[in-house]
Amino acid sequence: YMGIMEENMKAIAKCLINPRTSSETRMVISEEVSAALKNHQPIVALESTIITHGMDYPVNLQTALDVEDSVRKNGAIPATIAIIKGVIRVGLSKDDIEFLAKLKREDVRKCSKRDLAYVLAHKEHGSTTVAATMYCAGLAGIEIFATGGIGGVHRGAETTFDISADLVELSSTPVAVVSAGIKSILDIPKTLELLETLGVPVISYGSEYFPDFYTESSGLKAPFAARSPEECAKIITEGKILGLRNGVLIGVPIPKDKSADSEKIKAAIAGAVTESIEKGITGAKVTPFLLKKVADLTGGESVKSNIELIKNNAKVAACISVKLAELKLKSLGLNCVKVCRPRIVFCGGIALDVIGRPKGLIADNSNIGAIDMIRGGCCRDVLECVTKLGISDSLLISAVGNDLFGKMLLDSLTEMNQRVDGIYQTSADHTAIYMCLMQDTTLATGVADMNIFTLIPKDHFLRFKDEICNAKILALDSNFSPEMLEFICSLPISAETLITFDPISREKCLRILSQPVISAIGLLKGNKQQLEYLANAMLKPSKEDIKHMDVKTMDEKAILSKIFDYAYNISKGEARLKYVIISSDTKVVWGEKSGGKDAKVFEVSVPVVPKIEIIKTGGAGDSLLGGVIYGLLEKYQGNMRKAIELGIKCAQLSIMSKENVNPFLCLEKIQEQLHPTQYYI
């Protein structure tokens, strides 16, 4: 029976999400949530009524973002649900949340399940209550939902018959709801009695007493108690195995230090209820009125408690979701793929590369040839390389536009089973594009439009502050502005984190010159032209001088010496710079510096690849860096010589492919490549 029901839900969702024409779209699941569903990752659904009707701006905005952050920090993906212009959205962007937070209450309908069809038909905005969120989460395939408190039996229901649709939905939709119990403004004993009649399991988390929303205990014993996320997950899973149609209510007491004053709350509720009766307030307007009145009567104390309890509920729901995912994957014979702290964090470019290959390049002429459109961006390419070599716990922080190219790039991350929550999506600019013309297999000229990266707000990086500051490797590229790079490098990054930097081009390589950036970098990798240009710029006292400088030819040893000297001088000896790698067609030269000692210089020759096998050279540098990062972190653990040899093999495979990273790259393929030789200069 449960299998038939799940198939019916999937069929309904398919009709909503994949209609015959795009104009008929009724439900949109975000790329991040869609990828998580596909990979059986932990997901927590979140309601949106708290954004539009529960709190005023900007408290509502900050609370919604904090709740999502609480879910992420505890290993799950947040999926806030709302209706925007008549389309159900499962998983909102920050722009979506801010849009809802700023709406006037009369401009957005508070939607229970009964309101969904009307709001979709009239293309209105709607925020979802517990009942509507449960239904939409069930359609999307999300098993658990966190909220502040559920609706229930209203005081005086014996004459008004005012009973929340949340209770009916709990009896008919198999989604677990994690809350701080039933809102205190309601009749909690009668609500628990009705839930029993409806066959809804009520579980108190961490206590035998059911919580009282603003305070820890209602004084009423819950039918069941659970002490851990594992125990909750097992109960939910057993219900699904039995084919039970109902949801599960998990009551989580507010943390003791965040609890409101019980007597003050009771007095405020009594006064608010009396006033609502005197004013004749009924229906959907009752709960918002009572909550606002209680907030006024408690001097805002109830709002503070409300914020804390929903963040705590989100945390518990995320932990349960992780355990649910583990049980699900175990039943499928798969390993758990949860949102854990990544070992590698990439902050840099993701772009569409448009590559023109004229048959004969003639200036001032339209040249006949071929055009390739491939997935690119320095950090995206390096991420793909390390993923193909076997590292799956990575995070890319970047930006794409809300356009076809952006979707294509997000799909490329999903195909790699990589997270997409680090990608900032905006309609303010198009997805980054790199356009170049090739002459045979080498670059003739190119244009890079990377303006979208300047639109990434600092708040987006701060969402991932913990991941950035505690990664084993933080990989940066110069697609980000100097100001953005300085901001990232000014975060309290662990001394154990190796920060790598790829300059990409001669113009962009100068973005490393500021003291906060050059002092933080631990590994700098570039080709000889880029790093020679950088070393010359380090000789100039001002930006104006750099504009007019004549680039002096230097050998690799001189370049290394200048870069190391500059980094340690500008940082007054506090620089982290340990490795500088210079690549060229025939060799890779690198310097290693430890403490106050002079840098040692090494060299590896690059085996010759027959010209007939070379398709293009673009992407070789990214693959080289990817191989080095993998080698240092996974295979050779600090042995730079071995890591560079591995990187060279990755680069060689890259130039034999139209893609920036060879689609067939893997450790087994690497073993087929030639072995470079190394010697000390």
C-alpha positions as CSV (number, residue, x, y, z in Angstrom):
1,Y,0.0,0.0,0.0
2,M,2.8,2.4,0.9
3,G,4.5,1.7,-2.3
4,I,1.3,2.6,-4.3
5,M,0.9,5.8,-2.3
6,E,4.5,6.9,-2.9
7,E,4.1,6.2,-6.6
8,N,0.9,8.3,-6.6
9,M,2.8,11.2,-4.9
10,K,5.6,10.9,-7.4
11,A,3.2,10.9,-10.3
12,I,1.5,14.1,-9.0
13,A,4.9,15.7,-8.4
14,K,6.0,14.8,-12.0
15,C,3.0,16.5,-13.4
16,L,3.7,19.6,-11.4
17,I,7.4,19.8,-12.1
18,N,7.6,18.5,-15.6
19,P,4.5,19.9,-17.4
20,R,4.0,19.9,-21.2
21,T,5.0,23.5,-21.5
22,S,7.1,25.8,-19.2
23,S,4.1,28.1,-18.9
24,E,2.3,25.4,-16.9
25,T,5.0,24.9,-14.3
26,R,3.4,24.6,-10.9
27,M,6.4,23.4,-8.8
28,V,10.1,24.3,-9.0
29,I,12.6,22.3,-6.9
30,S,15.9,24.2,-6.6
31,E,19.1,22.7,-8.1
32,E,20.5,22.1,-4.7
33,V,17.5,20.3,-3.3
34,S,17.0,18.3,-6.5
35,A,20.6,17.1,-6.3
36,A,20.2,16.2,-2.7
37,L,17.1,14.2,-3.5
38,K,18.9,12.4,-6.3
39,N,21.8,11.5,-4.0
40,H,19.7,10.6,-1.0
41,Q,21.3,13.4,1.0
42,P,19.7,14.7,4.2
43,I,17.1,17.4,3.6
44,V,14.9,19.4,6.0
45,A,11.8,21.3,4.8
46,L,11.1,24.7,6.3
47,E,7.9,26.8,6.2
48,S,7.6,30.4,5.1
49,T,4.7,31.7,7.1
50,I,7.2,32.7,9.8
51,I,8.8,34.9,7.2
52,T,5.7,36.7,6.0
53,H,3.4,36.7,9.0
54,G,5.4,35.6,12.0
55,M,7.9,38.4,12.4
56,D,8.6,41.9,11.0
57,Y,11.3,42.9,8.6
58,P,14.3,42.6,9.0
59,V,14.0,40.2,12.0
60,N,12.1,37.8,9.7
61,L,14.8,37.8,7.1
62,Q,17.6,37.2,9.5
63,T,15.7,34.5,11.3
64,A,15.0,32.6,8.1
65,L,18.6,32.7,7.1
66,D,19.8,31.7,10.5
67,V,17.4,28.7,10.5
68,E,18.7,27.6,7.1
69,D,22.3,28.0,8.5
70,S,21.4,25.8,11.5
71,V,20.3,23.1,9.1
72,R,23.5,23.3,7.1
73,K,25.8,23.3,10.1
74,N,24.2,20.1,11.3
75,G,24.7,18.2,8.1
76,A,21.5,18.7,6.0
77,I,20.2,20.8,3.1
78,P,17.5,23.3,3.9
79,A,14.4,23.4,1.6
80,T,12.3,26.5,2.5
81,I,9.0,26.2,0.8
82,A,6.8,29.1,-0.5
83,I,4.7,30.2,-3.5
84,I,6.0,33.0,-5.7
85,K,3.8,34.2,-8.6
86,G,1.7,31.1,-8.5
87,V,4.6,28.6,-8.5
88,I,5.4,26.4,-5.5
89,R,9.1,26.7,-4.9
90,V,10.9,24.0,-2.9
91,G,14.3,25.5,-1.9
92,L,14.6,29.3,-1.9
93,S,17.5,31.5,-2.8
94,K,18.5,34.3,-0.5
95,D,16.9,36.7,-3.0
96,D,13.7,34.8,-2.8
97,I,13.7,34.9,1.0
98,E,14.4,38.6,1.1
99,F,11.6,39.2,-1.4
100,L,9.1,37.4,0.8
101,A,10.5,39.1,3.9
102,K,9.8,42.6,2.5
103,L,6.3,41.9,1.2
104,K,3.4,43.6,3.0
105,R,1.2,41.0,4.8
106,E,-1.8,41.9,2.6
107,D,0.3,41.2,-0.5
108,V,1.0,37.5,0.4
109,R,-1.6,34.9,1.3
110,K,-1.0,32.7,4.4
111,C,-1.6,29.3,2.8
112,S,-2.9,26.2,4.4
113,K,-3.4,23.1,2.2
114,R,-6.9,24.4,1.1
115,D,-5.4,27.6,-0.3
116,L,-2.8,26.1,-2.6
117,A,-5.0,25.6,-5.7
118,Y,-6.5,29.1,-5.4
119,V,-3.1,30.8,-5.1
120,L,-1.7,28.9,-8.0
121,A,-4.7,29.6,-10.2
122,H,-4.5,33.4,-9.5
123,K,-0.6,33.5,-9.7
124,E,-0.4,35.0,-6.2
125,H,2.3,35.0,-3.6
126,G,1.8,32.6,-0.7
127,S,3.6,31.5,2.4
128,T,3.1,28.0,3.6
129,T,1.8,26.9,7.0
130,V,2.6,23.6,8.6
131,A,-0.2,21.8,6.6
132,A,0.8,23.3,3.3
133,T,4.5,22.8,3.9
134,M,3.9,19.1,4.8
135,Y,1.9,18.5,1.7
136,C,4.5,20.2,-0.6
137,A,7.4,18.5,1.1
138,G,5.7,15.1,0.6
139,L,5.2,15.9,-3.1
140,A,8.9,16.7,-3.4
141,G,10.0,13.6,-1.6
142,I,11.2,15.3,1.6
143,E,10.7,13.2,4.8
144,I,11.2,15.7,7.6
145,F,10.1,19.3,8.3
146,A,11.1,21.7,11.0
147,T,8.9,24.5,12.3
148,G,8.4,26.6,15.4
149,G,5.2,25.2,16.7
150,I,2.2,23.5,15.1
151,G,-1.4,24.6,15.0
152,G,-4.0,22.8,17.1
153,V,-7.3,23.0,18.9
154,H,-8.0,26.7,19.7
155,R,-9.2,27.7,23.1
156,G,-13.0,27.7,23.0
157,A,-13.1,25.3,20.1
158,E,-16.1,23.5,21.7
159,T,-18.2,26.5,20.5
160,T,-16.1,27.9,17.6
161,F,-14.9,24.5,16.1
162,D,-11.6,26.3,15.3
163,I,-9.2,23.5,14.8
164,S,-6.0,23.8,12.7
165,A,-5.7,21.9,9.5
166,D,-2.2,21.0,10.6
167,L,-3.6,18.1,12.7
168,V,-5.6,16.7,9.8
169,E,-2.4,16.9,7.6
170,L,-0.4,15.1,10.3
171,S,-2.9,12.3,10.1
172,S,-2.7,11.9,6.3
173,T,0.8,12.9,5.1
174,P,3.9,10.8,6.0
175,V,6.2,13.7,6.8
176,A,7.8,14.0,10.3
177,V,7.3,17.4,11.9
178,V,9.9,18.7,14.4
179,S,8.5,21.5,16.5
180,A,8.6,23.0,20.0
181,G,5.2,21.4,20.5
182,I,1.9,23.1,20.0
183,K,1.7,26.9,20.1
184,S,1.1,27.9,23.7
185,I,-1.8,30.2,22.6
186,L,-3.8,27.0,21.8
187,D,-5.4,24.3,24.0
188,I,-2.5,21.8,24.3
189,P,-4.4,19.0,26.2
190,K,-7.3,19.0,23.7
191,T,-4.8,19.0,20.8
192,L,-2.9,16.0,22.2
193,E,-6.3,14.2,22.6
194,L,-7.2,14.9,19.0
195,L,-3.8,13.7,17.7
196,E,-4.3,10.5,19.6
197,T,-7.7,10.0,17.9
198,L,-6.2,10.8,14.5
199,G,-3.5,8.1,15.0
200,V,-0.5,10.5,15.0
201,P,2.5,9.4,17.1
202,V,3.5,12.2,19.5
203,I,7.1,11.9,20.6
204,S,8.8,14.1,23.2
205,Y,12.5,14.5,22.4
206,G,14.9,14.3,25.3
207,S,12.2,14.4,28.0
208,E,9.1,12.5,29.0
209,Y,7.1,15.7,29.2
210,F,5.7,17.4,26.1
211,P,7.1,20.9,25.5
212,D,5.1,24.1,25.9
213,F,6.5,26.1,23.0
214,Y,7.9,29.2,24.8
215,T,8.9,27.1,27.8
216,E,10.4,23.6,28.4
217,S,7.4,21.7,29.7
218,S,3.6,21.7,29.4
219,G,3.4,19.4,32.5
220,L,1.8,16.8,30.2
221,K,3.5,13.5,29.6
222,A,3.9,12.6,26.0
223,P,2.8,9.2,24.8
224,F,6.3,8.4,23.6
225,A,9.8,9.7,24.3
226,A,13.0,9.5,22.2
227,R,16.5,10.3,23.4
228,S,18.5,10.6,20.2
229,P,18.3,11.4,16.5
230,E,18.9,7.7,15.8
231,E,15.9,6.7,17.8
232,C,13.6,9.2,16.1
233,A,14.9,8.1,12.6
234,K,14.2,4.5,13.4
235,I,10.6,5.3,14.5
236,I,10.0,7.2,11.3
237,T,11.5,4.5,9.2
238,E,9.4,1.7,10.8
239,G,6.3,3.7,10.2
240,K,7.1,3.9,6.5
241,I,7.9,0.2,6.3
242,L,4.5,-0.5,7.9
243,G,2.8,1.7,5.3
244,L,1.3,4.1,7.8
245,R,-0.2,7.1,6.1
246,N,0.4,9.5,9.0
247,G,3.2,11.8,9.9
248,V,5.0,11.9,13.2
249,L,5.1,14.9,15.6
250,I,8.4,15.3,17.5
251,G,8.2,17.8,20.3
252,V,11.6,19.4,21.1
253,P,11.8,21.5,24.3
254,I,13.3,24.9,24.0
255,P,16.8,25.1,25.5
256,K,16.5,26.0,29.2
257,D,18.6,29.1,28.9
258,K,16.4,30.4,26.0
259,S,13.1,29.6,27.7
260,A,10.7,32.5,28.4
261,D,9.3,33.4,31.9
262,S,6.4,30.9,32.3
263,E,4.1,33.1,34.4
264,K,4.6,36.1,32.2
265,I,3.8,34.1,29.1
266,K,0.6,32.6,30.6
267,A,-0.6,36.1,31.6
268,A,0.1,37.5,28.2
269,I,-1.7,34.6,26.4
270,A,-4.8,35.0,28.6
271,G,-4.9,38.7,27.9
272,A,-4.4,38.2,24.1
273,V,-7.1,35.5,23.9
274,T,-9.6,37.7,25.7
275,E,-8.9,40.6,23.4
276,S,-9.2,38.5,20.3
277,I,-12.7,37.3,21.4
278,E,-13.7,40.9,22.2
279,K,-12.6,42.1,18.8
280,G,-14.3,39.1,17.0
281,I,-11.1,37.9,15.3
282,T,-11.6,34.5,13.7
283,G,-10.1,32.1,11.1
284,A,-6.6,32.4,9.8
285,K,-6.2,35.8,11.4
286,V,-6.4,34.4,15.0
287,T,-2.9,33.0,15.3
288,P,-1.0,36.0,13.9
289,F,-3.0,38.3,16.1
290,L,-2.4,36.3,19.2
291,L,1.4,35.9,18.6
292,K,1.8,39.6,17.9
293,K,-0.2,40.5,21.0
294,V,1.8,38.1,23.2
295,A,5.0,39.7,21.8
296,D,3.7,43.1,22.7
297,L,2.6,42.1,26.2
298,T,5.9,40.4,27.0
299,G,8.0,43.2,25.7
300,G,9.4,41.1,22.9
301,E,10.5,38.2,25.1
302,S,8.2,35.8,23.3
303,V,9.7,36.7,19.9
304,K,13.3,36.1,21.2
305,S,12.2,32.7,22.5
306,N,10.4,31.9,19.2
307,I,13.6,32.6,17.3
308,E,15.7,30.4,19.5
309,L,13.3,27.5,19.5
310,I,12.9,27.3,15.8
311,K,16.7,27.4,15.3
312,N,17.0,24.6,17.8
313,N,14.2,22.6,16.1
314,A,16.1,23.0,12.8
315,K,19.2,21.7,14.4
316,V,17.4,18.6,15.8
317,A,15.6,18.0,12.5
318,A,18.9,18.1,10.6
319,C,20.4,15.5,12.9
320,I,17.4,13.3,12.5
321,S,17.5,13.8,8.7
322,V,21.1,12.6,8.6
323,K,20.2,9.4,10.5
324,L,17.2,8.9,8.2
325,A,19.5,9.2,5.1
326,E,21.9,6.7,6.7
327,L,19.1,4.2,7.2
328,K,17.8,4.7,3.7
329,L,21.1,4.2,2.1
330,K,21.9,1.2,4.2
331,S,18.7,-0.4,3.0
332,L,19.8,0.3,-0.6
333,G,23.3,-1.0,0.1
334,L,24.9,2.4,-0.5
335,N,27.2,4.6,1.6
336,C,25.8,7.6,3.2
337,V,26.3,10.9,1.3
338,K,25.8,13.6,3.9
339,V,26.7,17.2,3.9
340,C,29.9,17.0,5.9
341,R,32.6,19.6,6.4
342,P,34.5,19.6,3.1
343,R,38.3,19.0,3.0
344,I,38.7,21.3,0.0
345,V,36.9,24.6,-0.5
346,F,37.1,26.3,-3.8
347,C,36.5,30.1,-4.1
348,G,36.7,31.1,-7.7
349,G,35.4,30.9,-11.2
350,I,32.7,28.7,-12.8
351,A,32.1,29.7,-16.4
352,L,31.1,28.7,-19.9
353,D,34.1,28.5,-22.2
354,V,33.3,29.4,-25.9
355,I,36.3,28.2,-28.0
356,G,36.6,29.3,-31.7
357,R,38.8,27.2,-33.9
358,P,39.2,29.0,-37.3
359,K,40.7,26.9,-40.1
360,G,43.0,29.8,-40.8
361,L,43.0,32.9,-38.6
362,I,42.8,36.0,-40.7
363,A,42.5,39.4,-39.0
364,D,39.5,41.7,-40.0
365,N,37.7,38.7,-41.4
366,S,34.9,36.3,-40.6
367,N,36.8,33.0,-40.3
368,I,35.3,29.7,-41.2
369,G,35.8,27.1,-38.5
370,A,34.3,25.3,-35.5
371,I,33.1,26.5,-32.1
372,D,33.0,24.4,-28.9
373,M,31.0,25.3,-25.8
374,I,32.4,23.6,-22.7
375,R,32.2,23.9,-19.0
376,G,35.0,25.9,-17.5
377,G,36.2,28.3,-14.9
378,C,39.5,27.7,-13.1
379,C,38.1,26.5,-9.7
380,R,35.4,24.5,-11.4
381,D,38.0,22.7,-13.5
382,V,40.3,22.0,-10.6
383,L,37.3,20.7,-8.6
384,E,36.4,18.3,-11.5
385,C,40.0,17.1,-11.7
386,V,40.2,16.2,-8.0
387,T,36.7,14.6,-8.1
388,K,37.7,12.4,-11.0
389,L,40.8,11.4,-9.0
390,G,38.6,10.3,-6.1
391,I,38.0,13.3,-3.7
392,S,34.3,13.8,-3.1
393,D,34.2,16.1,-0.1
394,S,34.6,19.4,-1.8
395,L,32.7,22.7,-1.9
396,L,32.7,25.3,-4.7
397,I,31.7,28.9,-3.8
398,S,31.0,30.9,-6.9
399,A,28.1,32.5,-8.8
400,V,26.0,31.8,-11.9
401,G,23.2,33.7,-13.5
402,N,19.6,32.5,-13.6
403,D,20.0,31.5,-17.2
404,L,20.5,28.5,-19.4
405,F,24.3,28.5,-19.1
406,G,24.0,28.8,-15.3
407,K,21.7,25.7,-15.3
408,M,24.1,23.8,-17.5
409,L,27.0,24.5,-15.1
410,L,24.9,23.6,-12.0
411,D,24.0,20.4,-13.8
412,S,27.7,19.7,-14.3
413,L,28.2,19.9,-10.5
414,T,25.3,17.6,-9.9
415,E,26.6,15.1,-12.4
416,M,29.8,15.0,-10.3
417,N,27.7,14.4,-7.1
418,Q,29.0,17.8,-5.8
419,R,27.2,20.3,-3.7
420,V,25.6,23.3,-5.4
421,D,24.6,25.2,-2.3
422,G,27.8,27.3,-2.6
423,I,26.8,28.7,-5.9
424,Y,25.2,32.1,-5.6
425,Q,22.4,32.5,-8.2
426,T,21.3,35.9,-9.4
427,S,19.3,37.6,-12.2
428,A,21.4,40.8,-12.0
429,D,24.0,39.5,-14.6
430,H,24.5,36.6,-16.9
431,T,26.7,33.6,-16.2
432,A,30.4,34.1,-16.6
433,I,31.7,33.5,-20.2
434,Y,35.2,33.1,-21.5
435,M,35.5,33.4,-25.2
436,C,38.8,32.6,-27.1
437,L,40.2,32.1,-30.5
438,M,42.7,29.3,-31.0
439,Q,45.5,29.2,-33.6
440,D,46.2,25.5,-34.2
441,T,46.3,24.2,-30.6
442,T,47.4,27.4,-28.8
443,L,45.6,30.5,-27.6
444,A,45.6,33.4,-30.1
445,T,43.5,35.8,-27.9
446,G,40.6,35.7,-25.5
447,V,38.0,37.8,-23.7
448,A,36.8,37.0,-20.1
449,D,33.5,38.4,-18.9
450,M,33.6,37.5,-15.2
451,N,31.6,40.5,-13.8
452,I,29.0,38.3,-12.1
453,F,31.6,37.3,-9.4
454,T,31.6,40.9,-8.2
455,L,28.0,40.6,-7.3
456,I,28.5,37.8,-4.7
457,P,27.6,39.4,-1.3
458,K,29.9,38.9,1.7
459,D,27.0,37.3,3.5
460,H,27.2,34.4,1.0
461,F,30.8,33.7,2.0
462,L,29.9,34.1,5.7
463,R,27.3,31.3,5.3
464,F,30.2,29.0,4.7
465,K,32.7,30.6,7.1
466,D,33.2,27.4,9.1
467,E,33.9,25.4,6.0
468,I,36.3,28.1,4.6
469,C,38.2,28.5,7.8
470,N,38.6,24.8,8.6
471,A,39.2,23.2,5.2
472,K,42.4,21.2,4.6
473,I,42.9,23.2,1.4
474,L,41.3,26.5,0.4
475,A,41.7,27.0,-3.4
476,L,41.4,30.5,-4.7
477,D,41.7,31.9,-8.2
478,S,42.0,35.4,-9.6
479,N,38.5,35.6,-11.1
480,F,37.5,37.2,-7.8
481,S,38.2,40.9,-7.3
482,P,41.1,42.1,-5.0
483,E,38.6,43.3,-2.5
484,M,36.8,39.9,-2.4
485,L,40.1,38.0,-2.1
486,E,41.2,40.3,0.8
487,F,37.9,39.6,2.5
488,I,38.2,35.9,2.2
489,C,41.9,35.9,3.4
490,S,41.0,38.1,6.3
491,L,38.7,35.4,7.8
492,P,40.1,33.5,10.8
493,I,41.4,30.7,8.6
494,S,43.1,27.8,10.4
495,A,46.9,27.7,10.4
496,E,46.6,24.1,9.2
497,T,44.8,25.2,6.0
498,L,46.9,25.3,2.9
499,I,45.6,28.2,0.7
500,T,46.4,27.8,-3.0
501,F,46.1,30.5,-5.7
502,D,46.0,30.4,-9.5
503,P,46.6,33.7,-11.2
504,I,44.8,32.7,-14.5
505,S,46.2,35.6,-16.6
506,R,48.9,38.2,-16.5
507,E,46.4,41.0,-15.8
508,K,44.6,39.1,-13.1
509,C,47.7,37.8,-11.4
510,L,48.3,41.2,-9.9
511,R,45.3,40.7,-7.6
512,I,47.6,38.7,-5.3
513,L,49.9,41.7,-4.5
514,S,48.0,43.1,-1.5
515,Q,49.4,42.2,1.9
516,P,46.4,40.3,3.2
517,V,46.3,38.0,0.2
518,I,50.0,37.4,-0.5
519,S,50.6,36.8,3.2
520,A,47.9,34.1,3.4
521,I,48.7,32.1,0.3
522,G,50.6,28.9,0.9
523,L,50.9,27.6,-2.7
524,L,51.1,29.8,-5.8
525,K,50.9,28.1,-9.2
526,G,51.1,29.8,-12.6
527,N,52.8,29.5,-15.9
528,K,56.1,31.3,-16.6
529,Q,54.5,34.2,-18.5
530,Q,52.1,35.0,-15.6
531,L,54.7,34.7,-12.8
532,E,57.4,36.5,-14.7
533,Y,54.9,39.4,-15.1
534,L,54.0,39.2,-11.4
535,A,57.7,39.2,-10.4
536,N,58.3,42.3,-12.5
537,A,55.3,44.0,-10.9
538,M,56.8,43.3,-7.5
539,L,59.7,45.5,-8.5
540,K,57.4,48.5,-9.0
541,P,56.5,50.9,-6.2
542,S,53.0,51.9,-7.4
543,K,50.1,50.8,-9.6
544,E,50.9,53.6,-12.1
545,D,54.4,52.3,-12.5
546,I,53.1,48.8,-13.2
547,K,50.9,50.1,-16.0
548,H,54.0,51.3,-17.9
549,M,56.5,48.7,-16.9
550,D,58.7,46.9,-19.4
551,V,58.7,43.2,-18.6
552,K,62.2,41.9,-18.0
553,T,63.0,38.4,-18.9
554,M,63.9,36.3,-15.9
555,D,64.8,32.7,-15.4
556,E,62.7,30.5,-13.1
557,K,65.1,30.8,-10.2
558,A,65.0,34.6,-10.3
559,I,61.2,34.6,-10.5
560,L,61.0,32.3,-7.4
561,S,63.4,34.4,-5.5
562,K,61.6,37.7,-6.2
563,I,58.2,36.2,-5.3
564,F,59.3,34.7,-2.0
565,D,61.2,37.8,-1.0
566,Y,58.2,40.0,-1.7
567,A,55.8,37.8,0.2
568,Y,58.0,37.7,3.3
569,N,59.0,41.3,3.2
570,I,55.4,42.7,2.8
571,S,54.2,40.5,5.6
572,K,57.2,41.2,7.9
573,G,58.2,37.6,7.9
574,E,54.7,36.3,8.7
575,A,53.9,34.9,5.2
576,R,52.6,31.4,4.8
577,L,54.0,31.0,1.3
578,K,55.7,27.6,1.1
579,Y,55.4,26.6,-2.5
580,V,55.7,28.5,-5.8
581,I,55.2,26.4,-9.0
582,I,56.1,27.6,-12.5
583,S,54.9,25.5,-15.4
584,S,55.8,25.6,-19.1
585,D,55.6,23.2,-22.1
586,T,58.8,21.5,-21.3
587,K,59.2,21.5,-17.5
588,V,57.8,22.4,-14.1
589,V,60.0,24.3,-11.7
590,W,59.1,24.9,-8.1
591,G,60.5,26.4,-5.0
592,E,60.0,25.2,-1.4
593,K,60.6,27.5,1.5
594,S,60.5,26.6,5.2
595,G,60.7,29.3,7.9
596,G,63.5,31.8,7.5
597,K,65.6,29.5,5.3
598,D,66.3,30.2,1.6
599,A,63.9,28.5,-0.8
600,K,65.1,25.3,-2.4
601,V,64.5,25.0,-6.2
602,F,63.5,21.8,-8.0
603,E,62.6,20.8,-11.5
604,V,60.7,18.1,-13.3
605,S,60.9,17.7,-17.1
606,V,57.6,17.2,-19.0
607,P,57.6,14.1,-21.3
608,V,57.0,15.0,-25.0
609,V,53.4,14.3,-26.2
610,P,53.2,13.7,-30.0
611,K,51.8,16.8,-31.6
612,I,49.1,14.7,-33.4
613,E,47.6,13.8,-30.1
614,I,47.3,17.5,-28.9
615,I,43.8,18.9,-29.3
616,K,44.2,22.1,-27.2
617,T,46.3,23.4,-24.3
618,G,43.6,25.3,-22.4
619,G,42.8,23.6,-19.1
620,A,46.2,22.0,-18.8
621,G,47.2,24.3,-16.0
622,D,43.9,23.6,-14.1
623,S,44.5,19.9,-14.4
624,L,48.1,20.3,-13.2
625,L,46.9,22.1,-10.1
626,G,44.1,19.5,-9.5
627,G,46.7,16.7,-9.6
628,V,49.0,18.6,-7.3
629,I,46.2,19.2,-4.8
630,Y,45.1,15.6,-4.9
631,G,48.7,14.4,-4.5
632,L,49.3,16.6,-1.5
633,L,46.1,15.8,0.2
634,E,45.4,12.2,-0.6
635,K,48.1,10.2,-2.4
636,Y,51.5,11.5,-1.4
637,Q,50.6,13.6,1.7
638,G,53.0,16.5,1.5
639,N,55.5,15.0,-1.1
640,M,55.6,17.9,-3.6
641,R,57.7,16.1,-6.1
642,K,55.3,13.2,-6.4
643,A,52.3,15.5,-6.4
644,I,53.7,17.5,-9.3
645,E,54.5,14.4,-11.3
646,L,50.9,13.4,-10.8
647,G,49.8,16.9,-11.9
648,I,51.8,16.7,-15.1
649,K,50.1,13.4,-16.0
650,C,46.7,15.0,-15.5
651,A,47.8,18.0,-17.6
652,Q,49.0,15.7,-20.4
653,L,45.6,14.0,-20.5
654,S,43.9,17.4,-20.6
655,I,45.6,18.5,-23.8
656,M,44.4,15.3,-25.5
657,S,40.7,16.3,-24.9
658,K,38.3,19.1,-26.1
659,E,37.3,19.4,-22.4
660,N,39.3,21.3,-19.9
661,V,39.5,18.1,-17.8
662,N,39.8,14.9,-19.7
663,P,36.5,13.0,-19.3
664,F,38.4,9.7,-18.9
665,L,40.7,11.0,-16.2
666,C,41.1,8.6,-13.3
667,L,43.9,7.1,-11.3
668,E,44.0,4.0,-13.5
669,K,44.4,6.2,-16.6
670,I,47.2,8.1,-14.9
671,Q,49.3,5.0,-14.5
672,E,49.5,4.7,-18.3
673,Q,51.3,8.0,-18.6
674,L,55.1,8.5,-18.8
675,H,57.1,9.1,-15.7
676,P,58.9,12.5,-15.5
677,T,62.4,12.8,-14.2
678,Q,63.4,15.2,-11.4
679,Y,66.6,16.9,-10.4
680,Y,67.8,19.6,-8.0
681,I,69.1,22.9,-9.4
